[in-house]
Amino acid sequence: MKKLPTPTALATSMLLALFATTPVAADETCNSPYLSTLIKGQEDFVHVWTLGVKGMGDESDKLVTVDVNPKSKDYGKVVHTLSVGGRGEAHHGGFTDDRRYLWAGRLDDNKIFVFDIGSNPGKPRLVRTIVDFADRTGFVGPHTFYALPGRMLVQGLSNTQDHGGRTGMAVYNNKGEFVAKYDMPTGAHNGVAADGYGYDIGINPQKNALLTSSFTGWNNYMMDFGKLVQDAEAMKRFGNTMVMWNLKAMKPEKVMSVPGSPLEIRWSLKAGDNWAITATALTSKLVLVKQDAAGEWQARAVADVGDPSTIPLPVDISITADAKGLWVNTFMDGKARYFDLTNPEAPVQTYEKVIGRQVNMVSQSWDGKRVYFTSSLLGNWDKRGADDEQFLKLYHWDGKALTEQFAIDFYKLNLGRAHHMKFSARTDTRASVEDAPRVASMRQ
């Protein structure tokens, strides 16, 4: 494949101008801080990006919309499904900065689907399909979709040359046009071997900090899970680094050694805080990334997740809006664990509950009173037989215990494997950045 040129000076200057002039806000705890609105009250819908299953329903990947407003006659019911055709390993999605459009990607065929959520949240429309991700970038597996002002930053998981873990990030404008690409660093950096792997993106505009984590390449994530864990060479091909980037310059500044495949990144949303947290899938650690007294970014393990010797496989995490709590899901035992983050240097688990035979994604409302869970990890990694439960579940959280409100069986409804969730609401339940003091302070 022809090597693409480095980002042009014009593209870079456009990004710098946007970063410098646009106010920022945070959404429900784990979205980009550049979203213009947050849902401060009751969310009306949850959109679930769902993997199609051969022989089930229309067999297609789809966006499933569920009514979650308890005042609605359709509360707890699927009110809309939108199939996109084929099965390409539907995975994650993210809103554009105006929150009108949801971008959702597939890890196998590299297609990116753009849904209009803003016009009618209860009935999303597919308005664009982007098919040039691999051709324009040389990257495979569009994973994380992170809003920038007028742009979408997309983290890849793999590459077109060897389908290994070396990858990078791409920038598109909100119209779906390619703008620039940035390779993940490789080689020696500040005494650490940079592996070039990628996974999640987290930005703290106050610190001009863009933090990335690392996973594995197409060869691994498309492999049968049972085969993978028995392949000693394949198990060596997981990321062991996190990278701190200069946000405005889009240049890596420090590579940190974080063994065990650090996945989701959650920055503290408290104004002035200088830390983020992640969980490592293979070593079952919570890792704190924080500036030291000299202003240098450091990463260190601060707590175990369950019993690391059993490899519970921490997957998704969700930080509370006040940064005092963290939900951590572990796939293998189907548990949700709650950690007290009052002291982020020493998190303490205070609660756990079995959600299902397997559990992956977790999303919570801004007030922390409602917590949603879905089940699918990857098509070839999900459990088999009776353990292969596929669901969306809603729980109420009173600070002491989770109480189930409803559960939707995606297999019973012939929908497929439930993966990533995003909330939407009618305009009367949203707040602008000016209505959210904690978040409004997160301006450049």
N, C-alpha and C positions, 0 to 999 in steps of 0.2 A: 504494500500500500504506500502511496506517495506520502512523504512526510509533510505534515502541515507546518506552515510558518508560525513563528512565535507571534503573540498578540501584537498588533500594531500600536504605535504610539497614540493614534487617535482613539482606539478602543480603550486603552488604559486610561487616557485622560478623561474620557467620558465616564468611566467608572469612578474615578477619583472625584469628579465634579458631583456626581450623584451622591456619593458617600458624604461629601462635605456639606451639602446643602439640605438634605432631606431629614425631617424630624423622624424619630423612631418611636415605636411602641412595641409592647410585647403582647402576645395573644395567650390563650389558655396554656400557660406554663411551659410548653415545649415547642412552640412555633417560632418562626423568625421574628426578631424584634422590629422588623421593618413593616409588619402588617399595620394598616391604618386603623383598624378597629379590633376590639376584643368583645367577647360575649361576657358581659358582667352578670347577667342573670341566667335564666333557664334557657339552655340550648333547645332548639326545636327539632333538629334532625341530626342523626349520625350517619355519615356516608362511609360505607365499608368497601374497600377495594378488595375484590374477591377473585380467587383463582378458580377457573373452570376445571371440571373433572370429566374425563372421558366417560361417556355413557350416562352422565347425570344432567338432566335438563337439556339446555341448549349447548352444553359442554364448553361454553365460552367464558373467558374472563369478563367481569362485569362490575359496575358500580351499583351497590345495593344501598338504598336509602331507607332508614328506619325512623319512624316518628317517635320521639322520646319526650315529648311534652305531656306530663300527666293530666293536663286539662283537655287534651285532644281525645276525640272518640277513637282515633287510630293509635293511641298510646301503646308502645311495645309491639307494633306491627310493621312489617315491610310494606312501604307505600309506593315504592318505585324501584325498578331494576333497569339498567341500561347496559346491554351487552356490547362489547367492542369487537367481537369476532376473534376466533382462535384462542389458543392458550400459549402465552409467552412468559409465564412466571410473573404474574402480577404481584407487585410488592409494596412500594411506598408511594406517597404523594405529598404535595404541599401546595398551599395557596400562593397566588401572586400577591404583591404588596397591597393591592386594593381589595383583596379578599373576594373578588368576583369570580376568579377562575381557579380551578383545582387542576394541577398537573399531576399525573400519575404514570408511573413507568413499569416496564416489564424487563426482568433481568435476563431473559433468554434471547428474545428477538430484538431487544433494544428500542422498541417503540415507546413513544411518549404520547399520552392522550391528554388533551386539554378539555375540561368540562366547564361549561357555564353553570356556576352554582348561584351566582348573585341574582339572576333574573327571576328565578323561581326555585328557591332552595328545596322544595319538595319534589321537583321534577327536573333534575339536572339534564343538560343537553351536551352532547359531544360536538364540539365546534372546530376541533383541529386535531390532526394526528401528525406528529413529528417523526419522521423516519430516517433522518440523516445523522443521528447521534454518533453511531459508530463510524460512518464514512467521514464526517467532518472532524472528528476528534481522534480516532484510533482507539477510543475507549469502548468498553463493553459493560453492560449492566448498569443503566441509569438508576441509582438507588435513592439518594437524598435530594429533595427539591426544596431549596432554601431561598426565600424571597429576598431580593435586593431592591433598592429603589428603581422601579421600571425594568427590572431584570429578574432572571431566575438563575440561581447558581445550582448546578447539577453535579453531584459527586458520582463518579463511576466506580465500579468494583473490579474491573478486569480490562483486558486489552485484546485487540484483534490479531496480534502477532502470535502469541502463544497461549492465550486464554488463562494466563497466570494472574497473580495478584497485583502486578505493576499497573498503575492506572493514573487518573487525574480528574480534574474538575473542568466543567465547561460552563460558559455563560451564554445565555440566550436573552434576547429582549422579550418583553411580554407579548409580542406578536408571534413569537416562535422562531425568530431569525437568529442564527448563530452569530455570536459576537467575538468570543475569544476562548482559549483553552489554557490550562495550567497543569503541567505535569506534577505529580507528587514527587518529592525529592528522593533521590537515591544516592548511594555512596556514603562516605564519611561526612557527618555533620556534627560539629561540636563534640567530637569524641563518641558519637553514637552512629551505628550503621543504619542508615535510612533504607527501609525496605520498599518504598514506593507504593505501598498499599493504601487503600482508602476505604471509608465506610460512611461515617456521619460527619455533619458540619454543625458547628455551634459558634455564634458570634456574640461578642460583648463589645458594642460600639464605644462604650466609655473608655475601654482599654485599647481601642484600635486592634482588637484581638479576634482572629479567626482560628478556631481550633478544629482539627480533623482527627479522626480515629482510623482504625484499620481492621480488615476482615480477611477475605480470601478471594481467589479468582473463580472464574466460570468453571474451570475443571473440577473444583471442589464443590461449589455450591449447587451444581447441577448433578452431582454424583449421589447415588443411593447412600443414605446415612450409615446404614449398617456396613456397607462396603468401605466407606470413607474411614470410619474409626478403626478398621482393621488394616488400613494401608498406612504403614509407618511413614513412608515418604510423603504421602499426601498430608498427613497430620503436621508435618513440619512447615507446610505452606500456608500458615496463618500469620496475620500481621502481629507485630510486637512493638509498634510505635504509635505515638501521637505527635502531631506537628502543630506548632504555634506559628501562625502566619501574621505578617504585617497586613492588616486588612486593607488599608488604602493602597499600598503598593502591590498587594497580592503576591508577596514573596515570603517563602518560608524563612523564619528567623531562628527557630530552635526545634530540633528533633529530640523527643523524649522517649526513653526506653520504658515501655509498658507491656510486659510479657502477657500472653494469653488472649490476644484478640480483644482489645477494648472496643466496645460497640457504641451505644447511644451516648450522646454528650448533652448534659443539662447544666447550663450556667445558672448560678444564683440570680434571681430576678430582683433582689434587693439593691436599691441604688447605692453605689459605692463599693459593693462587694467585688472581690477580685479572685473568685474561684469558680471552678466547674467540677462536675463529678461524672464518672462513668463507671461501668461494670465490665469486668473481663469475663468473656464467655468460658474460656478453657481453664482458668485458674480460680474463678469464683471470688474475685476481690472487688471491693469498691475502691476506686482510685481517685484521689483528690488532685486536681491541677490548680495550683495557686502560686501567686507571686510571693517570693520570700522577702526578707527585710531589705534586700538590695534591689528589689524590683525584678529579679530573675524568675522566670516561670519554672516551676518544679512539679514533677508528678511522683506521687508515692501512694502505695496501698495503705488504706486506713481502716479497713474492716473486711471480714470474711462474709460471704453470702452463703448461708447454710453451712454444710460440711464440704469444703472444697475437694476432699478425697473421693467423694462420690460423684463429682462433676455434675451438680444440679443444673448446669447450663443457664446462667443468668442471660436474659435476653433484653426485653424492653424495660425502661425505667421512666418514672415520671416524678418530677420535683414539684413540691407545693409552691403556691404563689409567694408565700412568705419565706420560702427556702428553709423551713424548719423540719420538713419531712420529705421522705423519698419512698415511692413505691418501686419495688424490684420484683419482676416476674422471673421464675425459674421454670424452664420448659419441661425438664425431665420429670419433676415431681408435681407439676401443675399448680404450684403455689404462688401466691402473691405475698410478699413480705413488706412490712412497713418499718422504715428506719427513722429514728429521731436524729435530725441533722442540726439540732441546736448548737452543737459543737461539730462543725464539719471535719475537724481534725480527728474526731473519734465517734463516728456514727454508731448508734446502738439500735439493734432490732428490738421492737416492742410488740410486734404482732405478726401473725401469719395465718393464712387461710388457704385451703385447697380450693381452687376455682374449677378445675376439671382434671381429666387425665393428662391433658397437656394444656399449656397456656403460653401465649406469646406477647401480644400487644396490650398496653395499658394506657388509658387516657382519662384525665380527670377534669372536672369543671373548675373554673377559676376559683370558686369558693371552696373547692375541695370536698364538697358534700356528696358528689356523684362520681363514681369510678366505673369505667367501662373496660371490659376485657374481651379480646378475641383470641383465637386458638391456633391459627396456622403459622408455621415458621417458614418452611419452604416446601414445595410440592414433593420433593424426594427425601425430605428430612422429617416430615410429619410421621407420627406413629401409625401403626397398622392395626387392622382388625377393630376390636371393640375400643381400643385406646385412641383411635382416630376420631375424636370428637371435634366437631366444627360448629362454633357458636359465637354469638354476641351475647354478653351478659352485662346487666347493669346492677350495681350495688349502691346502697346508701352508706356513707361513712360518717359516723358521729364522733370520730376521734378515738373510739375504743374498739369498734367492731364493724365489719362489713355485713350488711343485711341485703340479701338478694331481692331485687324488685321484679325483674323479668329475665327470661332466657329465650333466645331464638335459636332453634336447631337448624343450621344452614343445610345440613344433609337432608333432613326431613322435608325441607322446602325445595330440594333439588337446586340449591343455589351454588354450592361448591365450598371452597375453603376460605374462611373469613380471615382477612389479614389486617391491613392498616385502616385506621379510623380517622375521620376528620369531622368536626362539628360545624353546623351552620345554624343560623337563626334569622328570624324576621327582623327588620331594622329596628323595631321598637325595643328589642332586648339587647342591642349592641351599645357600646360606649366608644366614643372617639378617644384619641390619645389625651385630650384635654380633660376628660372625665376620669382619668386613671392616674392619680398623682404618683403612685409608686412607679408606674411604667413611664409616665411622661418625663421623669427625670433621666431616663436612659437616652438622652439626646447626644449627638456627636458634640 
